[in-house]
Amino acid sequence: MPVYVFREGNSNVFKIGLTRSNDIEPRRRQLNGGSSQGLFLFEVVETDNGSVCEAFFHRLLSTRRIERGGGREFFEMDSEEHMRQTIELFRGMAATLENTGREIAEFEKAECTTAMVEPIASDQELSRELQAVEMRLLEIKEETEYLNFKKEVIENQLKQRIGLAQGIRGIATWKTSIRRNFSQELLRQRDPNLYEQLLERFRCLDTKAWREQQPGHYKQIQTTYFVPAISRKFEILRDS
């Protein structure tokens, strides 16, 4: 399944996706309605693991993602050359993954021997590279933990500034939503006889059976015996 890269007009905006057909042109025509400048084929990466490679390609460019008509497969690069370099990096990694993966798949089906392979220079180099990658991942994990903590601190400071308002104009919103939750405990306290009657009939309240068999009665009870569940959604306003 090929991974395609479409370019939006002459811009540095690219759409990266996957098609199950080797004929990419129908897919390009289908998607053209979502682009004001038109999409043109820029590059194709042939791969046996299209869905895996597409997902990796998207993660590789996650900081470059932009919105286009509700689509999330558009990415803005610094230049055409920047995109070509990224594609070549991706193509090389995908090819290596597939080539090693095919042989490993056969090894995984067999029982290993007791022999140990003597290391050669390339093994030592791969080992050092792996250790460096693992160390870098630990550093990224530490930085991620710190940044997540800092993000929470900053959001709390903004929420504190917002208080009971809806938001800070142009900066952030903290909107309230109220959901009406049916309260069995409230019904039991205020009308124990009705509570017992309903419980005897439906075994437990607020069930699908009650809602379907007596929708009017259910709605009346739900409206009368409810407790408000208040929640607030915080959102940073991004520049459009």
MDAnalysis code that builds the backbone (N, CA, C; Angstrom):
import MDAnalysis as mda
import numpy as np

u = mda.Universe.empty(720, n_residues=240, atom_resindex=np.repeat(np.arange(240), 3), trajectory=True)
u.add_TopologyAttr("name", ["N", "CA", "C"] * 240)
u.add_TopologyAttr("resid", np.arange(1, 241))
u.add_TopologyAttr("resname", ["MET", "PRO", "VAL", "TYR", "VAL", "PHE", "ARG", "GLU", "GLY", "ASN", "SER", "ASN", "VAL", "PHE", "LYS", "ILE", "GLY", "LEU", "THR", "ARG", "SER", "ASN", "ASP", "ILE", "GLU", "PRO", "ARG", "ARG", "ARG", "GLN", "LEU", "ASN", "GLY", "GLY", "SER", "SER", "GLN", "GLY", "LEU", "PHE", "LEU", "PHE", "GLU", "VAL", "VAL", "GLU", "THR", "ASP", "ASN", "GLY", "SER", "VAL", "CYS", "GLU", "ALA", "PHE", "PHE", "HIS", "ARG", "LEU", "LEU", "SER", "THR", "ARG", "ARG", "ILE", "GLU", "ARG", "GLY", "GLY", "GLY", "ARG", "GLU", "PHE", "PHE", "GLU", "MET", "ASP", "SER", "GLU", "GLU", "HIS", "MET", "ARG", "GLN", "THR", "ILE", "GLU", "LEU", "PHE", "ARG", "GLY", "MET", "ALA", "ALA", "THR", "LEU", "GLU", "ASN", "THR", "GLY", "ARG", "GLU", "ILE", "ALA", "GLU", "PHE", "GLU", "LYS", "ALA", "GLU", "CYS", "THR", "THR", "ALA", "MET", "VAL", "GLU", "PRO", "ILE", "ALA", "SER", "ASP", "GLN", "GLU", "LEU", "SER", "ARG", "GLU", "LEU", "GLN", "ALA", "VAL", "GLU", "MET", "ARG", "LEU", "LEU", "GLU", "ILE", "LYS", "GLU", "GLU", "THR", "GLU", "TYR", "LEU", "ASN", "PHE", "LYS", "LYS", "GLU", "VAL", "ILE", "GLU", "ASN", "GLN", "LEU", "LYS", "GLN", "ARG", "ILE", "GLY", "LEU", "ALA", "GLN", "GLY", "ILE", "ARG", "GLY", "ILE", "ALA", "THR", "TRP", "LYS", "THR", "SER", "ILE", "ARG", "ARG", "ASN", "PHE", "SER", "GLN", "GLU", "LEU", "LEU", "ARG", "GLN", "ARG", "ASP", "PRO", "ASN", "LEU", "TYR", "GLU", "GLN", "LEU", "LEU", "GLU", "ARG", "PHE", "ARG", "CYS", "LEU", "ASP", "THR", "LYS", "ALA", "TRP", "ARG", "GLU", "GLN", "GLN", "PRO", "GLY", "HIS", "TYR", "LYS", "GLN", "ILE", "GLN", "THR", "THR", "TYR", "PHE", "VAL", "PRO", "ALA", "ILE", "SER", "ARG", "LYS", "PHE", "GLU", "ILE", "LEU", "ARG", "ASP", "SER"])
u.atoms.positions = np.array([
    [0.844, -1.196, 0.000],
    [0.000, 0.000, 0.000],
    [0.879, 1.245, 0.000],
    [0.837, 2.036, -1.050],
    [1.710, 3.207, -1.114],
    [1.264, 4.331, -0.185],
    [2.250, 5.025, 0.355],
    [1.999, 6.251, 1.110],
    [2.242, 7.409, 0.140],
    [1.232, 8.248, -0.034],
    [1.364, 9.343, -0.996],
    [1.636, 10.665, -0.277],
    [2.295, 11.561, -0.992],
    [2.512, 12.926, -0.523],
    [1.989, 13.865, -1.606],
    [0.917, 14.580, -1.296],
    [0.363, 15.574, -2.213],
    [0.832, 16.958, -1.777],
    [1.033, 17.801, -2.755],
    [1.415, 19.185, -2.464],
    [0.244, 20.103, -2.780],
    [0.033, 21.086, -1.922],
    [-1.056, 22.032, -2.120],
    [-0.550, 23.192, -2.970],
    [-0.926, 23.185, -4.247],
    [-0.482, 24.228, -5.161],
    [1.031, 24.313, -5.201],
    [1.555, 25.535, -5.114],
    [2.999, 25.750, -5.060],
    [3.478, 26.066, -3.639],
    [2.597, 25.842, -2.672],
    [2.931, 26.164, -1.279],
    [3.815, 25.081, -0.689],
    [4.179, 25.258, 0.569],
    [4.948, 24.253, 1.300],
    [4.050, 23.452, 2.242],
    [2.774, 23.359, 1.857],
    [1.805, 22.555, 2.600],
    [1.620, 21.235, 1.859],
    [1.725, 20.128, 2.594],
    [1.665, 18.799, 1.991],
    [0.649, 17.938, 2.739],
    [0.005, 17.063, 1.992],
    [-0.926, 16.108, 2.593],
    [-0.321, 14.714, 2.462],
    [-0.245, 14.019, 3.567],
    [0.353, 12.685, 3.596],
    [-0.738, 11.678, 3.957],
    [-0.948, 10.714, 3.101],
    [-2.003, 9.744, 3.353],
    [-1.679, 8.384, 2.777],
    [-2.673, 7.528, 2.802],
    [-2.500, 6.132, 2.415],
    [-3.648, 5.733, 1.500],
    [-3.348, 4.950, 0.483],
    [-4.391, 4.410, -0.372],
    [-4.132, 2.929, -0.589],
    [-5.192, 2.163, -0.690],
    [-5.049, 0.713, -0.886],
    [-4.860, 0.363, -2.352],
    [-5.023, 1.354, -3.206],
    [-4.863, 1.137, -4.641],
    [-3.535, 1.715, -5.107],
    [-2.919, 1.061, -6.099],
    [-1.685, 1.586, -6.661],
    [-1.950, 2.783, -7.568],
    [-3.209, 2.966, -7.956],
    [-3.589, 4.118, -8.770],
    [-3.984, 5.253, -7.833],
    [-3.100, 6.215, -7.671],
    [-3.299, 7.283, -6.690],
    [-4.149, 8.419, -7.237],
    [-4.261, 8.527, -8.548],
    [-4.960, 9.654, -9.157],
    [-6.416, 9.787, -8.702],
    [-7.196, 8.686, -8.624],
    [-8.581, 8.834, -8.132],
    [-8.636, 9.420, -6.723],
    [-7.685, 9.036, -5.883],
    [-7.640, 9.565, -4.517],
    [-7.338, 11.058, -4.545],
    [-6.433, 11.476, -5.423],
    [-6.093, 12.899, -5.530],
    [-7.316, 13.710, -5.955],
    [-8.047, 13.209, -6.946],
    [-9.243, 13.924, -7.420],
    [-10.301, 13.999, -6.324],
    [-10.431, 12.909, -5.565],
    [-11.419, 12.866, -4.482],
    [-11.109, 13.902, -3.415],
    [-9.820, 14.096, -3.123],
    [-9.405, 14.995, -2.045],
    [-9.298, 16.452, -2.477],
    [-9.322, 16.714, -3.756],
    [-9.076, 18.066, -4.240],
    [-10.086, 19.078, -3.742],
    [-11.289, 18.621, -3.392],
    [-12.301, 19.556, -2.901],
    [-11.937, 20.175, -1.570],
    [-11.032, 19.549, -0.816],
    [-10.657, 20.071, 0.494],
    [-9.493, 21.037, 0.454],
    [-9.024, 21.382, -0.734],
    [-7.874, 22.279, -0.861],
    [-8.229, 23.427, -1.790],
    [-7.991, 24.637, -1.333],
    [-8.316, 25.819, -2.142],
    [-7.362, 25.971, -3.313],
    [-6.133, 25.450, -3.210],
    [-5.133, 25.614, -4.263],
    [-4.980, 24.376, -5.141],
    [-5.663, 23.309, -4.793],
    [-5.528, 22.081, -5.546],
    [-4.373, 21.237, -5.057],
    [-4.552, 19.926, -5.107],
    [-3.506, 19.004, -4.657],
    [-2.846, 18.350, -5.859],
    [-1.522, 18.251, -5.812],
    [-0.748, 17.664, -6.895],
    [0.203, 16.631, -6.306],
    [0.387, 15.534, -7.047],
    [1.251, 14.463, -6.558],
    [2.694, 14.956, -6.455],
    [3.270, 14.795, -5.271],
    [4.643, 15.242, -5.018],
    [5.597, 14.055, -4.938],
    [5.176, 13.006, -4.240],
    [6.040, 11.843, -4.066],
    [5.195, 10.650, -3.622],
    [5.699, 9.453, -3.915],
    [5.064, 8.208, -3.474],
    [6.124, 7.345, -2.807],
    [5.791, 6.794, -1.651],
    [6.689, 5.873, -0.947],
    [6.048, 4.499, -0.958],
    [6.652, 3.566, -1.699],
    [6.137, 2.203, -1.761],
    [6.544, 1.455, -0.491],
    [5.596, 0.786, 0.116],
    [5.869, 0.074, 1.369],
    [4.909, -1.084, 1.542],
    [5.365, -2.124, 2.238],
    [4.503, -3.271, 2.529],
    [3.634, -3.023, 3.758],
    [4.033, -2.053, 4.586],
    [3.308, -1.755, 5.825],
    [2.791, -0.325, 5.771],
    [1.857, -0.095, 4.858],
    [1.383, 1.260, 4.610],
    [0.819, 1.954, 5.831],
    [-0.054, 1.274, 6.556],
    [-0.706, 1.910, 7.703],
    [0.296, 2.227, 8.805],
    [1.264, 1.322, 9.051],
    [2.285, 1.547, 10.069],
    [3.178, 2.719, 9.666],
    [3.605, 2.725, 8.398],
    [4.499, 3.782, 7.927],
    [3.796, 5.131, 7.870],
    [2.536, 5.147, 7.465],
    [1.789, 6.406, 7.430],
    [1.687, 6.997, 8.834],
    [1.345, 6.142, 9.813],
    [1.219, 6.614, 11.198],
    [2.553, 7.151, 11.710],
    [3.655, 6.464, 11.367],
    [4.978, 6.940, 11.787],
    [5.313, 8.271, 11.127],
    [5.007, 8.396, 9.830],
    [5.259, 9.636, 9.092],
    [4.502, 10.795, 9.744],
    [3.259, 10.554, 10.129],
    [2.455, 11.589, 10.779],
    [3.061, 11.992, 12.122],
    [3.507, 11.008, 12.899],
    [4.116, 11.316, 14.199],
    [5.432, 12.065, 14.011],
    [6.172, 11.699, 12.964],
    [7.450, 12.337, 12.677],
    [7.270, 13.829, 12.418],
    [6.103, 14.202, 11.884],
    [5.835, 15.601, 11.531],
    [4.735, 16.209, 12.391],
    [4.538, 15.685, 13.586],
    [3.415, 16.127, 14.423],
    [3.452, 17.615, 14.732],
    [4.652, 18.201, 14.859],
    [4.735, 19.637, 15.158],
    [4.462, 20.483, 13.925],
    [4.389, 19.847, 12.763],
    [4.144, 20.560, 11.513],
    [2.675, 20.471, 11.079],
    [1.868, 19.785, 11.840],
    [0.479, 19.547, 11.450],
    [-0.324, 20.844, 11.460],
    [-1.149, 21.038, 10.425],
    [-2.057, 22.179, 10.352],
    [-3.443, 21.676, 9.973],
    [-4.457, 22.476, 10.258],
    [-5.834, 22.111, 9.946],
    [-6.186, 22.585, 8.537],
    [-6.869, 21.712, 7.798],
    [-7.360, 22.060, 6.474],
    [-8.746, 21.428, 6.294],
    [-9.790, 22.242, 6.431],
    [-11.140, 21.736, 6.213],
    [-11.504, 20.559, 7.089],
    [-11.016, 20.555, 8.313],
    [-11.307, 19.454, 9.216],
    [-10.342, 18.288, 9.082],
    [-9.503, 18.300, 8.019],
    [-8.538, 17.222, 7.830],
    [-7.310, 17.414, 8.702],
    [-6.711, 16.297, 9.130],
    [-5.545, 16.358, 10.014],
    [-4.319, 15.727, 9.365],
    [-4.320, 15.591, 8.037],
    [-3.193, 14.979, 7.342],
    [-2.376, 16.008, 6.575],
    [-2.546, 17.294, 6.914],
    [-1.806, 18.356, 6.240],
    [-0.653, 18.828, 7.132],
    [0.496, 19.078, 6.491],
    [1.690, 19.476, 7.221],
    [2.389, 20.610, 6.459],
    [2.838, 21.608, 7.202],
    [3.520, 22.742, 6.585],
    [5.016, 22.647, 6.850],
    [5.799, 22.593, 5.767],
    [7.243, 22.455, 5.870],
    [7.921, 23.790, 5.603],
    [9.225, 23.859, 5.879],
    [9.970, 25.099, 5.660],
    [10.166, 25.379, 4.172],
    [10.332, 24.311, 3.398],
    [10.580, 24.461, 1.971],
    [10.339, 23.123, 1.282],
    [10.383, 23.158, -0.051],
    [10.264, 21.918, -0.825],
    [11.419, 20.980, -0.499],
    [12.629, 21.526, -0.391],
    [13.799, 20.717, -0.076],
    [13.678, 20.073, 1.306],
    [13.111, 20.809, 2.240],
    [12.889, 20.271, 3.582],
    [11.996, 19.030, 3.509],
    [10.963, 19.096, 2.676],
    [10.060, 17.958, 2.534],
    [10.768, 16.787, 1.864],
    [11.571, 17.073, 0.852],
    [12.281, 15.983, 0.164],
    [13.258, 15.286, 1.114],
    [13.950, 16.042, 1.932],
    [14.880, 15.450, 2.903],
    [14.137, 14.584, 3.913],
    [12.974, 15.054, 4.350],
    [12.173, 14.290, 5.299],
    [11.674, 12.994, 4.678],
    [11.255, 13.067, 3.412],
    [10.776, 11.868, 2.706],
    [11.905, 10.846, 2.584],
    [13.107, 11.303, 2.244],
    [14.231, 10.378, 2.105],
    [14.593, 9.739, 3.440],
    [14.537, 10.516, 4.517],
    [14.763, 9.957, 5.855],
    [13.722, 8.889, 6.159],
    [12.486, 9.216, 5.889],
    [11.382, 8.293, 6.135],
    [11.513, 7.048, 5.257],
    [11.829, 7.249, 3.964],
    [11.927, 6.130, 3.034],
    [13.017, 5.154, 3.476],
    [14.168, 5.701, 3.903],
    [15.260, 4.838, 4.341],
    [14.914, 4.039, 5.586],
    [14.277, 4.693, 6.554],
    [13.900, 3.995, 7.790],
    [12.833, 2.944, 7.511],
    [11.869, 3.271, 6.653],
    [10.801, 2.325, 6.326],
    [11.362, 1.103, 5.616],
    [12.307, 1.324, 4.689],
    [12.906, 0.204, 3.955],
    [13.693, -0.706, 4.898],
    [14.464, -0.113, 5.786],
    [15.235, -0.905, 6.752],
    [14.311, -1.697, 7.659],
    [13.250, -1.067, 8.121],
    [12.283, -1.742, 8.985],
    [11.662, -2.939, 8.281],
    [11.290, -2.767, 7.014],
    [10.659, -3.854, 6.269],
    [11.647, -4.976, 5.976],
    [12.867, -4.631, 5.550],
    [13.862, -5.653, 5.209],
    [14.239, -6.495, 6.427],
    [14.498, -5.847, 7.548],
    [14.839, -6.598, 8.762],
    [13.628, -7.343, 9.289],
    [12.451, -6.721, 9.153],
    [11.232, -7.342, 9.684],
    [10.896, -8.659, 9.025],
    [11.118, -8.750, 7.708],
    [10.799, -9.997, 7.004],
    [11.655, -11.153, 7.499],
    [12.965, -10.896, 7.698],
    [13.851, -11.960, 8.170],
    [13.563, -12.299, 9.630],
    [13.307, -11.288, 10.432],
    [13.005, -11.529, 11.843],
    [11.747, -12.362, 11.994],
    [10.753, -12.135, 11.124],
    [9.506, -12.895, 11.190],
    [9.765, -14.398, 11.055],
    [10.754, -14.768, 10.227],
    [11.091, -16.184, 10.088],
    [11.812, -16.700, 11.320],
    [12.736, -15.900, 11.878],
    [13.475, -16.318, 13.076],
    [12.535, -16.528, 14.265],
    [11.490, -15.701, 14.344],
    [10.577, -15.772, 15.486],
    [9.811, -17.097, 15.542],
    [9.722, -17.781, 14.413],
    [8.974, -19.047, 14.352],
    [9.825, -20.246, 14.755],
    [11.135, -20.034, 14.903],
    [12.046, -21.148, 15.176],
    [12.583, -21.081, 16.599],
    [12.966, -22.245, 17.116],
    [13.565, -22.314, 18.448],
    [15.047, -21.986, 18.345],
    [15.549, -21.156, 19.253],
    [16.954, -20.746, 19.167],
    [17.876, -21.854, 19.673],
    [19.136, -21.767, 19.244],
    [20.149, -22.710, 19.714],
    [20.820, -22.134, 20.958],
    [21.830, -22.850, 21.447],
    [22.582, -22.369, 22.614],
    [23.818, -21.567, 22.204],
    [24.054, -21.447, 20.901],
    [25.262, -20.766, 20.411],
    [25.164, -19.265, 20.637],
    [26.322, -18.620, 20.820],
    [26.412, -17.167, 20.934],
    [27.235, -16.643, 19.759],
    [26.737, -15.634, 19.095],
    [27.440, -15.046, 17.956],
    [28.525, -14.103, 18.475],
    [29.718, -14.211, 17.909],
    [30.810, -13.335, 18.318],
    [30.577, -11.929, 17.754],
    [30.779, -10.895, 18.564],
    [30.497, -9.537, 18.095],
    [31.517, -9.063, 17.065],
    [31.025, -8.274, 16.118],
    [31.890, -7.618, 15.146],
    [31.755, -6.105, 15.342],
    [32.512, -5.326, 14.589],
    [32.552, -3.872, 14.790],
    [31.164, -3.239, 14.634],
    [30.395, -3.699, 13.634],
    [29.073, -3.103, 13.411],
    [28.126, -3.409, 14.566],
    [28.300, -4.575, 15.215],
    [27.468, -4.905, 16.377],
    [27.745, -3.930, 17.523],
    [29.035, -3.659, 17.747],
    [29.416, -2.729, 18.801],
    [28.856, -1.330, 18.519],
    [28.909, -0.946, 17.250],
    [28.401, 0.379, 16.867],
    [26.886, 0.461, 17.077],
    [26.168, -0.596, 16.692],
    [24.717, -0.624, 16.900],
    [24.378, -0.604, 18.387],
    [25.171, -1.301, 19.186],
    [24.939, -1.323, 20.619],
    [25.099, 0.066, 21.228],
    [26.176, 0.763, 20.811],
    [26.390, 2.124, 21.315],
    [25.276, 3.060, 20.850],
    [24.855, 2.874, 19.611],
    [23.773, 3.720, 19.075],
    [22.480, 3.477, 19.842],
    [22.201, 2.205, 20.148],
    [20.993, 1.869, 20.894],
    [21.027, 2.477, 22.291],
    [22.181, 2.390, 22.954],
    [22.313, 2.979, 24.286],
    [22.104, 4.494, 24.245],
    [22.632, 5.124, 23.193],
    [22.456, 6.567, 23.048],
    [20.986, 6.915, 22.844],
    [20.291, 6.096, 22.046],
    [18.856, 6.319, 21.812],
    [18.073, 6.149, 23.106],
    [18.383, 5.097, 23.860],
    [17.684, 4.857, 25.121],
    [17.915, 5.994, 26.113],
    [19.154, 6.499, 26.169],
    [19.457, 7.624, 27.055],
    [18.691, 8.865, 26.625],
    [18.634, 9.089, 25.307],
    [17.902, 10.259, 24.807],
    [16.417, 10.139, 25.125],
    [15.878, 8.929, 25.031],
    [14.464, 8.720, 25.363],
    [14.201, 9.032, 26.834],
    [15.147, 8.659, 27.707],
    [15.003, 8.982, 29.125],
    [15.038, 10.493, 29.348],
    [15.930, 11.168, 28.636],
    [16.011, 12.622, 28.746],
    [14.720, 13.280, 28.275],
    [14.178, 12.757, 27.168],
    [12.914, 13.295, 26.650],
    [11.781, 13.043, 27.638],
    [11.795, 11.851, 28.274],
    [10.764, 11.530, 29.255],
    [10.829, 12.495, 30.434],
    [12.058, 12.762, 30.909],
    [12.229, 13.713, 32.020],
    [11.735, 15.101, 31.627],
    [12.121, 15.533, 30.422],
    [11.700, 16.855, 29.952],
    [10.190, 16.917, 29.781],
    [9.601, 15.818, 29.290],
    [8.149, 15.768, 29.111],
    [7.433, 15.892, 30.452],
    [7.937, 15.195, 31.475],
    [7.338, 15.276, 32.808],
    [7.398, 16.713, 33.327],
    [8.547, 17.344, 33.145],
    [8.704, 18.727, 33.609],
    [7.761, 19.664, 32.865],
    [7.692, 19.511, 31.545],
    [6.850, 20.392, 30.739],
    [5.368, 20.189, 31.034],
    [4.954, 18.949, 31.265],
    [3.556, 18.688, 31.625],
    [3.210, 19.349, 32.954],
    [4.160, 19.279, 33.903],
    [3.951, 19.922, 35.203],
    [3.867, 21.436, 35.034],
    [4.785, 21.987, 34.230],
    [4.794, 23.433, 33.990],
    [3.520, 23.868, 33.278],
    [3.047, 23.055, 32.335],
    [1.798, 23.344, 31.616],
    [0.626, 23.443, 32.580],
    [0.562, 22.501, 33.535],
    [-0.522, 22.521, 34.523],
    [-0.447, 23.775, 35.390],
    [0.780, 24.175, 35.771],
    [0.953, 25.380, 36.583],
    [0.463, 26.611, 35.820],
    [0.862, 26.727, 34.545],
    [0.464, 27.885, 33.738],
    [-1.051, 27.909, 33.540],
    [-1.645, 26.742, 33.252],
    [-3.094, 26.685, 33.058],
    [-3.831, 27.087, 34.329],
    [-3.324, 26.657, 35.473],
    [-3.953, 27.043, 36.741],
    [-3.866, 28.548, 36.977],
    [-2.744, 29.147, 36.585],
    [-2.607, 30.594, 36.734],
    [-3.608, 31.331, 35.840],
    [-3.812, 30.827, 34.628],
    [-4.790, 31.436, 33.727],
    [-6.210, 31.231, 34.253],
    [-6.504, 30.033, 34.765],
    [-7.831, 29.774, 35.337],
    [-8.091, 30.683, 36.536],
    [-7.048, 30.902, 37.321],
    [-7.174, 31.793, 38.474],
    [-7.529, 33.203, 38.017],
    [-6.910, 33.657, 36.919],
    [-7.214, 34.974, 36.372],
    [-8.637, 35.038, 35.829],
    [-9.094, 33.947, 35.217],
    [-10.441, 33.916, 34.641],
    [-11.496, 33.937, 35.737],
    [-11.250, 33.166, 36.794],
    [-12.208, 33.109, 37.900],
    [-13.564, 32.632, 37.444],
    [-14.617, 33.434, 37.712],
    [-15.974, 33.060, 37.323],
    [-16.362, 33.611, 35.954],
    [-15.449, 34.273, 35.275],
    [-15.730, 34.768, 33.932],
    [-15.668, 33.602, 32.936],
    [-15.948, 33.885, 31.685],
    [-15.918, 32.849, 30.658],
    [-14.527, 32.679, 30.077],
    [-13.714, 33.712, 30.176],
    [-12.376, 33.590, 29.637],
    [-11.640, 34.917, 29.621],
    [-10.455, 34.891, 29.066],
    [-9.654, 36.098, 28.835],
    [-9.645, 36.322, 27.335],
    [-10.143, 37.445, 26.910],
    [-10.305, 37.696, 25.488],
    [-8.990, 37.490, 24.720],
    [-9.081, 36.636, 23.697],
    [-7.925, 36.386, 22.843],
    [-6.873, 35.474, 23.435],
    [-7.063, 35.043, 24.698],
    [-6.047, 34.219, 25.367],
    [-6.564, 32.798, 25.635],
    [-7.657, 32.706, 26.380],
    [-8.165, 31.387, 26.771],
    [-9.617, 31.500, 27.191],
    [-10.336, 30.378, 27.144],
    [-11.702, 30.296, 27.660],
    [-11.775, 29.183, 28.690],
    [-12.715, 29.326, 29.619],
    [-12.970, 28.296, 30.644],
    [-14.483, 28.242, 30.826],
    [-15.133, 27.604, 29.856],
    [-16.584, 27.628, 29.769],
    [-17.222, 26.558, 30.657],
    [-18.405, 26.910, 31.157],
    [-19.152, 26.004, 32.031],
    [-20.172, 25.219, 31.227],
    [-20.294, 23.952, 31.544],
    [-21.381, 23.125, 31.006],
    [-22.051, 22.420, 32.174],
    [-23.386, 22.347, 32.112],
    [-24.156, 21.729, 33.193],
    [-24.905, 20.523, 32.640],
    [-24.679, 19.374, 33.225],
    [-25.341, 18.142, 32.821],
    [-26.289, 17.717, 33.932],
    [-27.505, 17.351, 33.565],
    [-28.500, 16.935, 34.556],
    [-28.386, 15.424, 34.771],
    [-27.929, 15.022, 35.933],
    [-27.782, 13.603, 36.267],
    [-28.922, 13.140, 37.155],
    [-29.605, 12.087, 36.740],
    [-30.670, 11.518, 37.555],
    [-30.089, 10.994, 38.870],
    [-30.738, 11.353, 39.999],
    [-30.246, 10.963, 41.315],
    [-31.204, 9.970, 41.957],
    [-30.799, 8.721, 41.998],
    [-31.623, 7.707, 42.660],
    [-31.746, 8.005, 44.156],
    [-30.686, 8.497, 44.754],
    [-30.701, 8.781, 46.190],
    [-31.699, 9.884, 46.511],
    [-31.773, 10.895, 45.649],
    [-32.728, 11.989, 45.846],
    [-34.152, 11.470, 45.743],
    [-34.422, 10.604, 44.774],
    [-35.752, 10.005, 44.624],
    [-36.090, 9.155, 45.848],
    [-35.145, 8.382, 46.339],
    [-35.393, 7.516, 47.499],
    [-35.728, 8.345, 48.736],
    [-35.038, 9.477, 48.914],
    [-35.277, 10.323, 50.083],
    [-36.624, 11.037, 50.010],
    [-36.974, 11.560, 48.853],
    [-38.172, 12.401, 48.733],
    [-39.447, 11.605, 48.468],
    [-39.322, 10.459, 47.795],
    [-40.513, 9.672, 47.487],
    [-40.165, 8.191, 47.588],
    [-40.031, 7.684, 48.826],
    [-39.586, 6.296, 49.014],
    [-40.548, 5.269, 48.418],
    [-41.876, 5.558, 48.440],
    [-42.835, 4.616, 47.876],
    [-42.633, 4.457, 46.372],
    [-42.512, 5.590, 45.678],
    [-42.282, 5.527, 44.236],
    [-40.941, 4.858, 43.939],
    [-39.980, 5.141, 44.764],
    [-38.661, 4.538, 44.584],
    [-38.755, 3.017, 44.667],
    [-39.483, 2.505, 45.666],
    [-39.625, 1.059, 45.844],
    [-40.411, 0.436, 44.703],
    [-41.456, 1.138, 44.221],
    [-42.250, 0.614, 43.109],
    [-41.402, 0.473, 41.843],
    [-40.658, 1.516, 41.575],
    [-39.821, 1.476, 40.383],
    [-38.709, 0.448, 40.521],
    [-38.143, 0.372, 41.703],
    [-37.053, -0.569, 41.937],
    [-37.545, -2.004, 41.796],
    [-38.770, -2.276, 42.266],
    [-39.334, -3.619, 42.172],
    [-39.575, -4.005, 40.716],
    [-39.967, -3.016, 39.909],
    [-40.281, -3.302, 38.517],
    [-39.040, -3.416, 37.645],
    [-38.085, -2.538, 37.865],
    [-36.933, -2.478, 36.976],
    [-35.639, -2.977, 37.613],
    [-35.721, -3.476, 38.874],
    [-34.575, -4.015, 39.595],
    [-33.541, -2.944, 39.927],
    [-33.140, -2.169, 38.972],
    [-32.286, -1.021, 39.254],
    [-32.750, 0.129, 38.372],
    [-32.574, 1.324, 38.864],
    [-33.125, 2.477, 38.167],
    [-32.132, 3.038, 37.146],
    [-32.670, 3.922, 36.315],
    [-31.905, 4.557, 35.252],
    [-31.321, 3.516, 34.297],
    [-32.173, 2.510, 33.990],
    [-31.751, 1.442, 33.095],
    [-32.304, 1.674, 31.699],
    [-31.759, 0.943, 30.754],
    [-32.222, 1.032, 29.371],
    [-33.676, 0.576, 29.269],
    [-34.049, -0.455, 30.047],
    [-35.427, -0.962, 30.013],
    [-36.420, 0.112, 30.426],
    [-36.119, 0.826, 31.490],
    [-37.016, 1.888, 31.970],
    [-37.119, 3.001, 30.939],
    [-35.965, 3.384, 30.401],
    [-35.961, 4.474, 29.416],
    [-36.762, 4.117, 28.180],
    [-36.712, 2.852, 27.763],
    [-37.401, 2.444, 26.541],
    [-38.876, 2.153, 26.763],
    [-39.230, 1.551, 27.905],
    [-40.623, 1.162, 28.156],
    [-41.488, 2.359, 28.545],
    [-40.971, 3.263, 29.327],
    [-41.755, 4.401, 29.798],
    [-40.944, 5.695, 29.630],
    [-40.717, 6.102, 28.387],
    [-39.873, 7.278, 28.168],
    [-40.435, 8.549, 28.786],
    [-41.784, 8.716, 28.735],
    [-42.387, 9.912, 29.316],
    [-42.230, 9.954, 30.821],
    [-42.526, 8.828, 31.484],
    [-42.405, 8.728, 32.929],
    [-40.945, 8.898, 33.357],
    [-40.067, 8.254, 32.596],
    [-38.645, 8.369, 32.898],
    [-38.193, 9.823, 32.826],
    [-38.613, 10.516, 31.786],
    [-38.207, 11.907, 31.609],
    [-38.718, 12.780, 32.749],
    [-39.970, 12.517, 33.173],
    [-40.552, 13.294, 34.276],
    [-39.764, 13.074, 35.568],
    [-39.473, 11.817, 35.863],
    [-38.724, 11.488, 37.077],
    [-37.313, 12.062, 37.004],
    [-36.707, 11.896, 35.852],
    [-35.338, 12.372, 35.689],
    [-35.256, 13.890, 35.873],
    [-36.268, 14.601, 35.331],
    [-36.275, 16.054, 35.432],
    [-36.516, 16.516, 36.865],
    [-37.347, 15.765, 37.585],
    [-37.705, 16.151, 38.955],
    [-36.592, 15.814, 39.941],
    [-36.043, 14.643, 39.780],
    [-35.035, 14.171, 40.729],
    [-33.661, 14.128, 40.042],
    [-33.074, 15.263, 39.947],
    [-31.769, 15.336, 39.312],
    [-30.842, 16.203, 40.159],
    [-29.562, 16.003, 39.946],
    [-28.563, 16.875, 40.548],
    [-27.703, 17.427, 39.406],
    [-27.398, 18.696, 39.444],
    [-26.582, 19.258, 38.365],
    [-25.118, 18.845, 38.501],
    [-24.548, 18.445, 37.389],
    [-23.114, 18.130, 37.352],
    [-22.434, 19.240, 36.566],
    [-21.713, 20.082, 37.267],
    [-21.085, 21.244, 36.650],
    [-19.638, 20.925, 36.315],
    [-19.278, 21.206, 35.080],
    [-17.884, 21.034, 34.661],
    [-17.493, 22.227, 33.798],
    [-16.204, 22.498, 33.773],
    [-15.711, 23.618, 32.975],
    [-14.590, 23.125, 32.062],
    [-14.675, 23.533, 30.800],
    [-13.679, 23.128, 29.813],
    [-12.746, 24.291, 29.530],
    [-11.452, 24.054, 29.761],
    [-10.438, 25.084, 29.551],
    [-9.853, 24.919, 28.160],
    [-9.680, 26.039, 27.449],
    [-9.132, 25.984, 26.094],
    [-8.285, 27.231, 25.830],
    [-7.079, 26.991, 25.354],
    [-6.212, 28.089, 24.938],
    [-6.627, 28.508, 23.534],
    [-6.781, 29.810, 23.311],
    [-7.158, 30.310, 21.989],
    [-5.913, 30.475, 21.141],
    [-5.877, 29.741, 20.031],
    [-4.721, 29.791, 19.137],
    [-4.924, 30.838, 18.061],
    [-3.838, 31.397, 17.585],
    [-3.924, 32.331, 16.466],
    [-4.353, 31.580, 15.227],
    [-5.317, 32.128, 14.499],
    [-5.804, 31.465, 13.285],
    [-4.875, 31.757, 12.123],
])
